[in-house]
Structures are given as structure tokens and as C-alpha cells.
Amino acid sequence: MGRAAAAGGGAGGARRWLPWLGLCLWAAGAAAARGSDNGEALPESIPSAPGTLPHFVEEPEDAYIIKSNPIALRCKARPAMQIFFKCNGEWVHQNEHVSEETLDESSGLKVREVFINVTRQQVEDFHGPEDYWCQCVAWSHLGTSKSRKASVRIAYLRKNFEQDPQGREVPIEGMIVLHCRPPEGVPAAEVEWLKNEEPIDSEQDENIDTRADHNLIIRQARLSDSGNYTCMAANIVAKRRSLSATVVVYVNGGWSSWTEWSACNVRCGRGWQKRSRTCTNPAPLNGGAFCEGMSVQKITCTALCPVDGSWEVWSEWSVCSPECEHLRIRECTAPPPRNGGKFCEGLSQESENCTDGLCILDKKPLHEIKPQRWSRRGIENASDIALYSGLGAAVVTVAVLVIGVTLYRRSQSDYGVDVIDSSALTGNSLLLNSSMQPDLTVSRTYSGPMCLQDPLDKELMTESSLFNPLSDIKVKVESSFMVSLGVSGRAEYHGKSHSGTFPHGNSRSFTAMHPRNKATYIQHLSSLPTRTELRTTGVFGHLGGRLVMPNTGVCLLIPHGAIPEENSWEIYMSINQGEPSLQSDGSEVLLSPEVTCGPPDMIVTTPFALTIPHCADVSSEHWNIHLKKRTQQGKWEEVMSVEEESTSCYCLLDPFACHVLLDSFGTFALTGEPITDCAVKQLKVAVFGCMSCNSLDYNLRVYCVDNTPCAFQEVVSDERHQGGQLLEEPKLLHFKGNTFSLQISVLDIPPFLWRIKPFTACQEVPFSRVWCSNRQPLHCAFSLERYTPTTTQLSCKICIRQLKGHEQILQVQTSILENERETITFFAQEDSTFPAQTGPKAFKIPYSIRQRICATFDTPNAKGKDWQMLAQKNSINRNLSYFATQSSPSAVILNLWEARHQQDGDLDSLACALEEIGRTHTKLSDIAESQLDEADFSYSRKNGL
């Protein structure tokens, strides 16, 4: 085992004693020299300063063996008789030393320098507790000196990094930290960072720090810091490169300042003005987020219309002047010109002779000075007399005619108008339903066209079996002459009225149909509303009830006990289908119909529930929805936000309707303010078709309306009037508030059977027209033409899509022949026969069970199983303070449940909720069956229980 293994004897022992043997031989030679010549000085090899220990001028240094190359250790001392190396506690053989001896001229002392080589094999063969080491030992007359220990190690650098830097995406001015752990090596590797293959000098950039444990730290990221970063590790053996890390410094977009409001887009009247901003402060870079919010804002504006000036009446003539003239003036003040209007045309001052020739000019009568002029004036006066005489005769003639007509009309007052049979009131849908008996004590006024448009109308009007005779009613219409001209008149119904009641007769429209569809026409005629208002009424008392507007989604629930005993009210409910009176402000849009319920002076003791449909895709992250009410002055005021806490009313927003608990009647509507571009309105898209006047043409009309039942009912009503047919089941389109427009196109038209006009197969509707489409039903019309009359089948696709949004396809497969056409139902069947239900039959929960639930949950419980738990189990989790202010919170919660489940009436779900609370273990539907025998609450399973 080398020198270490042979340290006990043999060559190793000899090697260990060789330095001492050499030292003894040197001492013997020196003594012999002294004996032969005692008078001479000490030889030159003996130090001149006896008593000095050796001093190391150069000590061995730590060294690394690179690959297989040996390293040299050197040692230099003075004064020194001999120097030897000792490695790992063993003397190095004398033959392995290379010695040199020089004389220090300044001190006259000899300096000895020794070299040895250490190989890689020697280091690898050493297996000690510490690194391989070597030490110098120098001798002098007085003793020895030892140098420091120099370690010898094999240098290396592994290939793989212990941790490579990872790519990062950071916002501007954010901190960037790239971690790097270099490969293991001897000596330890030095780390250097490269950016895009260029070294990084942290001393020249104070924003960069590379001193912290080989990591790269950028305190505040700049756009210039984006790039590829590489960690370089190097020692005396090799260099290593890490994987590159890509750093992206991104910038999120920021809005610029709003521009000034633009001028009003109309020169006169109501319009809008807008302002805009751009996402350039800063603009998004390197994948940064785009600005959130609207880039354009619009507000309504009113431009003052120009008013042209108009003259006032002339003033009185002035006093006659010495020049024989008098004056009169007028001013342009009736009205004065305003807002850029034109000034009055004509003269503001007028003068004329005031003496009729009697004035003296230059002391001569005027007729002597200008006889021709006087003669001409006399002729003019004669003409004026004739003119005035003719006008007077005309006035007298007209007066005589007026008096004569007046006397004639008075003499014919009883028979001057046509008195027609009550069957002539076919224009009034109230009389079409034989189940509705007329109330002769209520004053009503009906309006509608009374002209007969085709023989079918007359045939329908003469069928007395369809209508109840009203022998005691006199109906006044315009004369037969006006009817024959096709001029629509207004019918009036006269009778006694009750004060405080609302007219409950529905005004309906009348239209003609083919005789073979006569039965269908009679069946559906009463369901056609007017374009301005849908209306229904009912009389309610202490037992309460439910008032439903069929096919509209609007419902009013009057709880039991809301109206005092021995009182009854005629309650009405209507929907505005004309131009909305609620004008949206800014980005606010109307999400529901305007619903009116009354009478407004009615007082209820328990909140009633009003259900209003809406078209918003409900999400608190994207919409801020408000409930608004119209005041008596016609202005709209916000009642509450749907998400806020309030004790005056309560709003529960379901996916397709909003249920509102209120204490007073009025006109209500829902508005929405989009918070982000992801706000979605739900639109119902449908396609109707009908033949045009040309027998070869066929018209397709595509509608996009708010997804509320009443909005679609208005479309159906219009199409029935136009003879349209629903060709495909309506579908739902999610329209985002991202300012992108809507495209409607006709695809896959049979090429040899049908054709469409060039450049008309695709129509684009601006975003604002769709987003605020509650004004009028939005539709696009397409005209198709058959090549031959024998073509009776039409097959095509209607594509409705929003750019960068949702898309729907309507597949049209229909026959254009009326007798072969398949009928598609407009609405689901509803109980429209009795829109007003009163008493217990209007409620899903039997009254006795309702009383038990209220008595149980209105009492506070230490375990928390009170009305708050009942609300939670029915998904009522917010604004519980509203229920706490009610005399019976449980009753109000159950009223809200009744409003939400008017269609399904799922009592099992309520029973399950009660069982989860632990108050009951029997299904509510089973309990309801046990109550069937009660006299006041007669129910059947057929009615939903």
C-alpha cells in the first residue's frame, strides 16, 4: 500500500532514517575539518548566525490535479541544512526530491529550495480520513521547522446542473428571481449569467443582482429584461451550460382618458351622444390582458330644434304726419327666432297716405298736382268695393249652410247614426268568448276598426251561435258611408260604472282567415292581443289568489290574509307592449317587460309576490341588475339592486324570472348594467315563412327577440296578422355584450329549385340594435324565388351567429302549400281559461299544512331549526333581514315558494326540505291527501297534489 503501508520496516524504514543519516554524515565531515585546521573560520556551508531556526521563504500551496497531469509542490527556507517533504505522515524518498541551493546576497545565508511531484495515482491510492496532504520539514543547527500542510485534490466538474433556471412571465415592474444550482465540482464552480448569449454585468446595472447564492434577481422588471437567460458554471477543469429560461415581461392594457362627448347625432329632438376611450395607456404587450369594461359610452341627448320667427299683429296706425302719411309696425316676436331659426320675412314697417287726397302739398290740392294718380286711385277704390261685397256674400252663404246642417243633424239625432246588432262587435274579442258574459253595469270604451274586409268577416258576424246577443246595448259607430270607405272608426260602449275599478275587458285585434281555417281562427282569435297592452283582471278577497297573464310568464300572487276580511278588490295587471317608457341611461339595458299592477291605492297587510320574466343570463360577476318603479310623474326610480340588502322589498333572481315581494302596487321593470364584456342576454331566434303576392316568391322572416314569453307573443301576434307560419322550433342564442354584431344568413338553398337575390343571403345587424332590441322585435327578411310553380318543398338552413360569440342553426324543412304544412305549436299549454284563481285552489300548499309549518318555524329554536333554516333549504340565502321584519317570516318564505313553483308545484321537494331539517318525517304530498275531505280545501291529484 505504497509508502503508508511500508512505514514499519524494509525500504520504508530506510527511507524514514535517510534524512537523519545524511545529517550525521554532514556533521562528521564538519568536525574533521575543524580538527585539521583549528584556526580557520567556519566553512561557508555553516550559517553565520548560529541559533537561528529555519524560516520558510515559500511554503507549499494547495493544488489540484487536472486529468492525469502531476503537480509540483515546492518549498524554500533559510538558513536550512536540509529540507524534506512529508506526505500523509510519511517521509518522501530522497530520490524524489529535487534540491537547489542559492546564496542570499543581502544576508549571506544559504537558501535551499526543494521540489517534489505528486501524481494522480498517488492521490487515488490514498484512503485516509482527510484529503491527501504534504508538508515541508527544514533543519538547522538548532532544530527543525515545519511548513503549512498543502492539500492535493483531483479536480472535476459534473455535467448536469442540480437546478436549471425556469422560464417566467411577470408583469412590468414585478420582481424576477431565476434560481441556478451549478453541477458538483472540485474546486467549486463559478457561476456566470448570460442573456441572449451575452454576459450580464451586475456591477453596471443596479437593478440586477447575481450575488445571492448563484441566483439572478431583477428587482423591477423592464420590457428590455425579456429574453433567454442561461446559467454558466466553470472551474479549472471545464465549463457547463444550463438549459435556457425564457423570461417574458408583459404589460396589461390600461384605458386612456375618455374623449369629450360627441355632438348630439340629431340636429333636432332626442338623440344620443357618445364618448370613447382606447386601451392604449398602456397598450397590452407580450400577452398582457386587454382592458376590461366598455370602450364606448352613450347617453341620450336632446338637441334644441330651430324655431323660425313669426310676426306679431300689426300695431295701430300712427297719427297722420305733415307728409300726409301714417305708419304701423310689427315685431318678429311671435315667436322670436331661436336656436338658429329664420328671421321673419317681409317688412317690419308699413306706411300709406292718410287723407285720401285731401292733404295739401306745396299749397296745392293733391288732385291738381297729379291728376292721373288720383284717377287711378279712384279706380282702385271701386275695385275694393266689389271685392268686399263678394266676400260678404260668401260668408253669409257659408253661415246659412252651417245652420242648415246643424238643424238637420238635430232633427235626426235619434236616427242620424247606424244602430247595428251586437254581433257587429266582432272586432272586440271580449264578445268572441261565449263564456265571458258582458257586465252591463260597467262603463267601457272599445276602439278598433269596424270595416268589413272580406265575405268571411261578414259570415262570421252573422253567426249568432258564436256570440251572446246584447239587446239592451246601443253601440254607436261612424256612418255607413265612412265604413264603406274603409276608414277605421272608434266604437263606444256606454253604461254605468263602479268607482275604483279597472276595466277588465281585453281589447283584441281582428283579422281574416281562409274558410277552411275558420275553426282554428275562432279558437285563437281571442288570444291575439293589441300591440300596446296586455291586460287581465280579477276580484280578490281575504282568501287571496293568483292572477296570471297567460303565455307571458307574468304572475301576481295575493297571499291569504293580505286583504282584510269583508273587503274585496278588483286587481288588474297589464304589460306594456308599445314603446317602453323607461329610457335606459348609458350602458343600462331593459331586461324585462314593463308590468303594471294595481289599483295603486290598495293597501295589503302581507307582501304580495310579483313574478317578472327577464332575458339576462344571470351572473353576479357580469351583471348588476336593478328593480325600478315608475312614479306618478312618469319618472323611473330605482327600488333596489337585486344583490343588495333591503327591508323594504325582496328580489329573488331565478334563471328566467325575478320574484319580487312588494307592499304596494305600481309599474315595475328590471334593468341591467353589464359589468364586463362577458355579460350575456338570452335571445330567442325563430323563423317564419309566408307566400308573397307573387306566386313564385316565398318570404322568410328571422326574428331575434329577448327571451321573455311576452316578447315572443308579440312576434306571434304580428305574424298571425301577416299570415306567417312558424317553420322551426325557436332556439336560444347567448348574445354577449362585447360590441360585436350579429350575422343572419341563409345557407344550403337547393340550387336548381330555389334562388335568392345576389348579395342578400347574409345580413348583418349592428350590436347596439340587438343589445337594445326591446324597442321593437328585431327581424331580417329574405325573399326566395321558385324556378317553377311545381316546386312545393323548401329546405334550407338559417345561421344566426354573433361574431366571436354563440351560433345557432335553424333547419327549415317545410311545404309552401298551406294544406300540407305541418303546424308547430307557438306556446306550451297553460291554464289560460281562468287567468284569475281565487281562494285555496290558487295555492299549492293546503292552508292547514301551511299554518302548521308557520307555527313550527316562526318559533325560535336553540338548535337553529327555525325559519332561517327553512329559507336556507329553499335556496334563500341572502337578505334574511327582510324576513325578520315580517310578522310571520315562514309565511312570507312559503309565499315566495308558491311564486317560484306556480308551474310544477313540486310539494315533494318542500317535504324533503322539511325532513332534512328534522321537523317532519312524512312527505307533504301524503299529508295533503289526508286533507282532501276538508270542506274548505277540496283538491285532487289531477290538480298537481
Residue pairs with C-beta under 8 A, 6 or more apart in sequence:
1 125
2 122
2 125
2 126
3 12
3 15
3 87
3 90
3 91
3 92
3 93
4 88
4 89
4 90
4 126
5 12
6 12
6 13
7 13
7 16
7 90
12 90
15 91
15 93
15 94
16 90
16 91
18 91
18 93
18 94
19 82
19 84
19 91
19 94
19 139
22 82
22 94
23 81
23 82
23 139
26 81
26 82
30 43
30 45
30 46
33 43
42 48
45 81
45 110
46 141
47 79
47 109
47 110
47 140
47 141
48 108
48 109
49 79
49 109
50 141
50 142
51 141
51 142
52 79
52 140
52 142
53 140
53 142
53 143
53 144
53 145
54 77
54 78
54 79
54 80
54 83
54 138
54 139
54 140
54 144
54 145
55 77
55 78
55 79
55 145
56 75
56 76
56 77
56 136
56 138
56 145
56 147
57 76
57 77
57 78
57 111
58 74
58 75
58 76
58 113
59 75
59 136
59 147
59 148
59 150
60 73
60 74
60 75
60 85
60 134
60 135
60 136
60 147
60 148
60 150
61 73
61 150
62 150
62 151
62 152
62 153
63 71
63 73
63 118
63 150
63 151
63 152
63 153
64 71
64 152
64 153
64 154
64 155
64 186
64 187
64 236
65 71
65 118
65 119
65 120
65 123
65 152
65 153
65 154
65 155
66 155
66 236
66 237
67 120
67 237
68 120
69 120
70 117
70 118
70 119
70 120
71 117
71 118
71 152
72 115
72 116
72 117
72 118
73 85
73 115
73 116
73 117
73 118
73 134
73 150
73 152
74 113
74 114
74 115
75 83
75 85
75 113
75 114
75 136
75 138
75 147
76 111
76 112
76 113
76 114
77 83
77 111
77 112
77 136
77 138
77 145
77 147
78 104
78 107
78 109
78 110
78 111
78 112
79 109
79 110
79 140
80 110
80 111
80 112
80 138
80 139
80 140
81 112
81 139
81 140
81 141
82 112
82 138
82 139
83 97
83 99
83 112
83 113
83 114
83 136
83 137
83 138
83 139
84 91
84 92
84 94
84 97
84 114
84 136
84 137
85 91
85 92
85 96
85 97
85 114
85 116
85 134
85 135
85 136
85 137
86 92
86 134
86 135
86 136
86 137
87 118
87 122
87 132
87 133
87 134
87 135
88 126
88 128
88 132
88 133
88 134
92 116
92 134
96 116
96 117
97 114
97 115
97 116
98 114
98 115
98 116
99 112
99 113
99 114
99 115
100 112
100 113
100 114
101 110
101 111
101 112
101 113
102 110
102 111
102 113
103 109
103 110
103 111
104 110
104 111
112 138
114 136
116 134
118 132
118 134
118 152
120 154
122 132
123 132
123 152
123 153
123 154
124 154
126 132
130 151
131 151
131 152
131 153
132 151
132 152
132 153
133 149
133 150
133 151
133 152
134 149
134 150
134 152
135 146
135 147
135 148
135 149
135 150
136 146
136 147
137 144
137 145
137 146
137 147
138 144
138 145
138 146
138 147
153 186
154 186
155 185
155 186
155 187
155 235
155 236
155 237
156 185
156 186
156 237
157 183
157 184
157 185
157 189
157 233
157 234
157 235
157 237
157 238
157 239
157 240
158 183
158 184
158 185
158 240
159 183
159 240
160 183
161 180
161 181
161 182
161 183
161 231
161 233
161 240
161 242
161 243
162 181
162 182
162 183
162 184
163 179
163 180
163 181
164 180
164 231
164 242
164 243
164 245
165 178
165 179
165 180
165 216
165 229
165 230
165 231
165 242
165 243
165 245
166 178
166 179
166 245
167 245
167 246
167 247
167 248
168 176
168 178
168 245
168 247
168 248
169 247
169 248
169 250
169 287
170 176
170 221
170 247
170 248
170 249
170 250
171 221
171 249
171 250
171 251
171 252
171 288
172 221
172 222
172 223
172 249
172 250
172 251
173 220
173 221
173 222
174 220
174 221
174 249
175 217
175 218
175 219
175 220
175 221
176 216
176 217
176 218
176 221
176 225
176 247
176 249
177 215
177 216
177 217
177 218
178 193
178 215
178 216
178 217
178 229
178 231
178 245
178 247
179 215
180 191
180 193
180 214
180 215
180 216
180 231
180 242
181 214
182 188
182 189
182 191
182 214
182 231
182 233
182 240
183 189
183 233
183 240
185 233
185 235
185 237
186 235
187 235
187 236
188 235
189 233
189 234
189 235
189 240
190 233
190 234
190 235
191 210
191 214
191 231
191 232
191 233
192 199
192 200
192 231
192 232
192 233
192 234
193 199
193 200
193 210
193 216
193 229
193 230
193 231
193 232
194 200
194 229
194 230
194 231
194 232
195 227
195 228
195 229
195 230
196 227
196 228
197 230
200 208
200 210
200 216
202 208
202 209
202 210
202 211
207 218
207 219
207 220
207 222
208 216
208 217
208 218
208 219
209 216
209 217
209 219
210 216
210 217
214 231
216 229
216 231
218 225
221 249
222 249
223 249
223 251
223 285
223 286
225 247
225 249
226 247
226 248
226 249
226 286
227 246
227 247
228 244
228 245
228 246
228 247
229 244
229 245
229 246
229 247
230 241
230 242
230 243
230 244
230 245
231 241
231 242
232 239
232 240
232 241
232 242
233 239
233 240
233 242
234 240
248 286
248 287
249 286
250 284
250 285
250 286
250 287
250 288
251 282
251 283
251 284
251 285
251 286
251 288
252 284
252 288
252 289
253 279
253 280
253 282
253 283
253 284
253 288
253 289
253 290
253 291
254 279
254 281
254 282
254 291
255 277
255 278
255 279
255 281
255 291
255 293
256 277
256 278
256 279
256 280
256 281
257 277
257 281
258 275
258 276
258 277
258 297
259 275
259 276
259 277
260 275
261 273
261 274
261 275
261 299
262 273
262 274
262 275
263 273
264 271
264 272
264 273
264 301
264 302
264 303
265 271
265 272
265 273
266 303
267 303
267 305
267 306
268 303
268 304
268 305
268 306
269 302
269 303
269 305
270 300
270 301
270 302
271 300
271 301
271 302
271 303
272 298
272 299
272 300
272 301
273 298
273 299
273 301
274 296
274 297
274 298
274 299
275 296
275 297
276 295
276 296
276 297
277 295
278 295
279 290
279 291
279 295
284 290
284 291
292 676
292 677
293 676
293 677
294 587
294 674
294 677
294 739
295 739
296 739
297 586
297 587
298 586
298 587
298 768
299 585
299 586
300 583
300 585
304 338
304 339
305 339
306 337
306 338
306 339
306 340
306 341
306 342
307 335
307 337
307 338
307 339
307 341
308 337
308 341
308 342
308 344
309 332
309 333
309 335
309 336
309 337
309 341
309 342
309 343
309 344
310 332
310 334
310 335
310 344
311 330
311 331
311 332
311 334
311 344
311 346
311 348
312 330
312 331
312 332
312 333
312 334
313 330
313 334
314 328
314 329
314 330
314 350
315 328
315 329
315 330
316 328
317 326
317 327
317 328
317 354
318 326
318 327
318 328
319 326
320 326
320 354
320 355
321 327
321 354
324 353
324 354
324 355
324 359
324 361
324 366
325 351
325 352
325 353
325 354
326 351
326 352
326 354
327 349
327 350
327 351
328 349
328 350
328 351
329 348
329 349
329 350
330 348
331 348
332 343
332 344
332 348
337 343
337 344
353 359
355 366
357 365
357 366
357 367
357 374
357 377
358 365
358 366
359 366
360 366
361 369
362 369
366 374
367 374
409 416
417 476
417 477
417 478
417 479
418 477
418 479
418 480
419 474
419 475
420 475
420 477
421 469
422 431
422 467
422 468
422 469
422 470
422 471
422 473
422 475
423 461
423 462
423 463
423 464
423 467
423 469
424 450
424 461
424 475
424 477
425 431
425 446
425 467
425 470
425 475
425 491
426 432
426 457
426 460
426 461
426 467
426 510
427 446
427 448
427 449
427 450
427 491
427 510
428 446
428 448
428 491
428 505
428 507
428 508
429 506
429 507
429 508
429 509
429 510
429 525
429 526
429 528
430 436
430 438
430 446
430 505
430 506
430 507
430 508
431 438
431 467
431 468
431 470
432 466
432 467
432 508
432 522
432 525
432 526
433 526
434 466
434 467
434 468
435 833
437 468
438 468
438 470
438 473
440 472
440 473
440 495
440 496
441 495
441 496
441 497
441 498
442 495
442 496
442 497
442 498
442 501
442 503
443 493
443 494
443 495
443 496
443 497
444 493
444 495
444 503
444 505
445 490
445 492
445 493
446 491
446 492
446 493
446 505
446 507
447 490
447 491
447 507
448 488
448 490
448 491
448 507
448 509
448 510
449 488
449 489
449 510
450 477
450 478
450 483
450 488
450 489
450 491
451 483
451 486
451 487
451 488
452 458
452 461
452 483
453 512
454 512
456 512
456 513
456 514
456 515
456 518
457 510
457 512
459 515
460 466
460 518
460 522
466 522
473 493
473 495
474 494
475 491
475 492
475 493
476 491
476 492
477 483
477 489
477 491
478 487
478 489
478 490
482 489
483 489
500 570
500 599
501 570
502 537
502 570
502 572
502 598
502 599
503 537
504 535
504 536
504 537
504 538
504 570
504 572
506 526
506 529
506 535
506 536
507 530
507 533
507 535
508 525
508 526
508 528
508 529
508 530
509 528
509 529
509 530
509 531
509 717
509 721
510 525
511 525
511 528
511 720
511 721
513 520
513 521
514 818
516 819
524 720
527 550
527 551
527 832
528 717
528 720
528 721
529 577
529 713
529 714
529 717
530 577
531 577
531 578
531 714
531 717
531 718
532 576
532 577
532 578
533 574
533 575
533 576
533 577
533 578
534 549
534 552
534 574
534 575
534 577
534 710
534 713
535 572
535 573
535 574
535 575
536 547
536 548
536 549
536 572
536 573
536 574
536 835
536 836
537 547
537 570
537 571
537 572
537 573
537 836
538 545
538 547
538 570
538 571
538 835
538 836
538 837
538 838
539 568
539 569
539 570
539 571
539 836
539 838
540 547
540 558
540 563
540 568
540 569
540 571
540 836
540 838
541 563
541 567
541 568
541 569
541 838
542 560
542 561
542 563
542 564
542 565
542 566
542 567
543 560
543 838
543 839
543 840
544 557
544 558
544 559
544 560
544 561
544 562
544 563
544 838
544 839
544 842
544 843
545 558
545 836
545 837
545 838
545 839
545 842
546 555
546 556
546 557
546 558
546 836
546 837
546 842
546 843
546 902
547 555
547 556
547 558
547 571
547 573
547 597
547 835
547 836
547 837
548 554
548 555
548 556
548 830
548 831
548 835
548 836
548 837
548 902
549 555
549 573
549 575
549 710
549 835
550 830
550 831
550 832
550 835
551 709
551 710
551 713
551 827
551 830
551 832
552 575
552 593
552 613
552 708
552 709
552 710
552 713
553 611
553 612
553 613
553 656
553 657
553 708
553 709
553 710
554 573
554 575
554 593
554 595
554 611
554 612
554 613
554 710
555 609
555 610
555 611
555 899
555 902
556 571
556 573
556 597
556 608
556 609
556 610
556 611
557 608
557 609
557 610
557 611
557 842
557 895
557 898
557 899
557 902
558 571
558 604
558 608
559 606
559 607
559 608
559 609
559 891
559 895
560 843
560 847
560 850
561 605
561 606
562 604
562 605
562 606
562 607
562 608
563 569
563 604
563 605
564 605
569 599
569 602
570 599
571 597
571 598
571 599
571 602
571 665
572 596
572 597
572 598
572 599
573 595
573 596
573 597
574 595
574 596
574 597
575 593
575 594
575 595
575 596
575 710
576 593
576 594
576 596
576 667
577 593
577 710
577 714
579 775
580 590
580 594
580 669
580 774
580 775
581 594
581 630
581 634
581 636
582 590
582 594
582 628
582 630
582 636
582 669
582 671
584 590
584 671
584 772
586 673
587 673
587 674
588 626
588 671
588 672
588 673
589 671
589 672
589 673
589 674
589 681
589 771
589 772
589 774
590 669
590 670
590 671
590 772
590 774
591 614
591 615
591 616
591 625
591 670
591 671
591 672
591 681
591 706
592 612
592 613
592 614
592 615
592 658
592 669
592 670
592 708
593 612
593 613
593 669
593 708
593 710
593 711
594 630
594 667
594 668
594 669
595 610
595 612
595 667
595 668
595 669
596 666
596 667
596 668
597 610
597 665
597 666
597 668
598 665
598 666
599 665
600 664
600 665
600 666
602 665
603 664
604 663
604 664
606 886
606 891
606 892
606 895
607 649
607 650
607 661
607 662
607 663
607 886
607 892
607 895
608 661
608 662
608 895
609 659
609 660
609 661
609 895
609 896
609 898
609 899
610 659
610 660
610 662
610 668
611 657
611 658
611 659
611 660
611 899
611 902
612 657
612 658
612 660
612 668
612 669
612 670
613 656
613 657
613 658
613 708
613 709
613 710
614 625
614 653
614 656
614 657
614 658
614 670
614 672
614 708
615 681
615 682
615 683
615 706
615 707
615 708
615 711
616 623
616 625
616 670
616 672
616 679
616 680
616 681
616 682
617 623
617 679
617 680
617 681
617 682
617 734
618 625
618 653
618 654
618 655
619 679
619 680
620 643
621 675
621 676
621 678
622 674
622 675
622 676
622 678
622 679
622 680
623 672
623 673
623 674
623 675
623 679
624 641
624 643
624 672
624 673
624 674
624 675
625 641
625 642
625 643
625 653
625 658
625 670
625 671
625 672
625 673
626 638
626 639
626 640
626 641
626 642
626 670
626 671
626 672
626 673
627 638
627 639
627 640
627 641
627 642
627 649
627 651
627 658
627 660
627 668
627 669
627 670
628 636
628 637
628 638
628 639
628 668
628 669
628 670
628 671
629 636
629 637
629 639
629 666
629 667
629 668
630 636
630 637
630 666
630 667
630 668
630 669
631 637
636 669
639 648
639 649
639 668
640 646
640 648
640 649
640 651
642 651
642 653
642 658
643 878
644 879
645 878
645 879
645 881
645 882
646 879
646 882
647 881
647 882
647 885
648 663
649 660
649 661
649 662
649 663
649 882
650 660
650 661
650 879
650 882
650 883
650 896
651 658
651 659
651 660
651 661
652 658
652 659
652 660
652 876
652 896
652 900
654 900
656 707
658 670
659 896
659 899
659 900
660 668
661 882
661 892
661 895
661 896
662 668
672 679
674 737
676 737
677 736
677 737
677 738
677 739
678 736
678 737
678 738
679 736
679 737
680 734
680 735
680 736
680 737
681 706
681 707
681 734
681 735
681 737
681 771
682 706
682 707
682 732
682 733
682 734
682 735
683 704
683 705
683 706
683 707
683 732
683 733
683 734
683 735
683 770
683 773
684 703
684 704
684 705
684 706
684 707
684 711
684 712
684 730
684 731
684 732
684 733
685 702
685 703
685 704
685 730
685 731
685 732
685 733
685 800
685 808
685 810
686 702
686 703
686 712
686 715
686 726
686 728
686 730
686 731
686 810
687 700
687 701
687 702
687 703
687 726
687 727
687 728
687 798
687 810
687 812
688 700
688 701
688 703
688 719
688 724
688 725
688 726
688 727
689 698
689 699
689 700
689 701
689 724
689 725
689 727
689 794
689 812
689 814
689 816
690 698
690 699
690 701
690 719
690 722
690 723
690 724
690 725
691 697
691 698
691 699
691 723
691 816
692 698
692 699
692 783
694 785
695 789
696 785
696 786
696 789
697 783
697 784
697 785
697 786
698 754
698 783
698 784
698 785
698 786
698 794
698 816
699 781
699 782
699 783
699 784
700 727
700 746
700 781
700 782
700 783
700 784
700 798
700 812
701 719
701 724
701 779
701 780
701 781
701 782
702 744
702 779
702 780
702 781
702 782
702 798
702 800
702 810
703 715
703 777
703 778
703 779
704 733
704 742
704 744
704 765
704 770
704 773
704 778
704 779
704 800
705 711
705 712
705 714
705 715
705 773
705 777
705 778
706 773
706 774
707 732
709 827
711 774
711 777
712 730
713 826
713 827
714 777
715 777
715 779
716 726
716 826
716 827
718 724
718 777
719 725
719 726
725 814
725 821
725 823
725 824
726 824
726 826
727 810
727 812
727 814
727 824
728 798
728 810
728 811
728 812
728 824
729 824
731 808
731 810
732 808
733 800
733 802
733 806
733 807
733 808
734 805
734 806
735 742
735 770
735 771
735 802
735 805
735 806
736 802
736 805
736 806
737 771
738 804
738 805
739 767
740 767
740 802
740 803
740 804
740 805
741 764
741 765
741 766
741 767
741 770
741 802
741 803
742 764
742 765
742 767
742 770
742 800
742 801
742 802
742 803
743 762
743 763
743 764
743 765
743 799
743 800
743 801
743 802
743 803
744 762
744 763
744 764
744 765
744 780
744 798
744 799
744 800
745 761
745 762
745 763
745 798
745 799
746 756
746 761
746 762
746 782
746 784
746 796
746 797
746 798
746 799
747 761
747 796
747 797
747 798
747 799
748 795
748 796
748 797
749 755
749 756
749 761
749 784
749 796
750 795
750 796
752 787
753 786
753 787
753 791
753 793
754 784
754 785
754 786
754 787
754 791
754 794
754 796
755 784
755 785
755 787
756 782
756 783
756 784
756 785
757 783
760 782
760 783
761 782
763 780
763 782
765 778
765 780
769 778
770 778
784 794
784 796
792 815
792 816
792 817
792 820
793 813
793 814
793 815
793 816
794 812
794 813
794 814
794 815
794 816
795 812
795 813
796 812
797 809
797 810
797 811
797 812
798 809
798 810
798 812
799 807
799 808
799 809
800 807
800 808
800 809
800 810
801 807
801 808
814 821
814 822
815 821
815 822
840 846
840 847
840 936
840 937
840 938
841 938
841 939
841 943
843 850
843 898
844 898
844 901
844 902
844 905
844 907
844 944
844 945
845 853
845 894
845 897
845 898
845 907
845 910
845 924
846 927
846 928
846 931
846 934
846 937
846 939
846 945
847 936
847 937
848 931
848 934
848 937
849 924
849 927
849 928
849 931
850 891
850 894
853 870
853 890
853 894
853 914
854 888
854 890
854 891
854 894
856 890
856 919
857 865
857 866
857 867
857 869
857 870
857 889
857 890
857 919
858 866
858 867
858 888
858 889
858 890
858 891
859 866
860 866
865 917
865 918
865 919
867 883
867 889
867 890
867 893
868 880
869 917
870 890
870 893
870 913
870 914
870 917
871 877
871 880
871 883
871 889
871 893
873 913
873 914
873 916
873 917
874 893
874 896
874 897
874 910
874 913
876 893
876 896
883 889
883 892
883 893
886 892
897 910
904 944
905 944
905 945
907 923
907 924
907 925
907 928
907 945
908 923
908 924
908 925
910 924
911 920
911 922
911 923
911 924
911 925
911 927
912 923
914 920
914 924
915 921
915 923
925 945
928 939
928 945
929 941
929 945
931 937
931 939
932 938
932 939
932 940
939 945
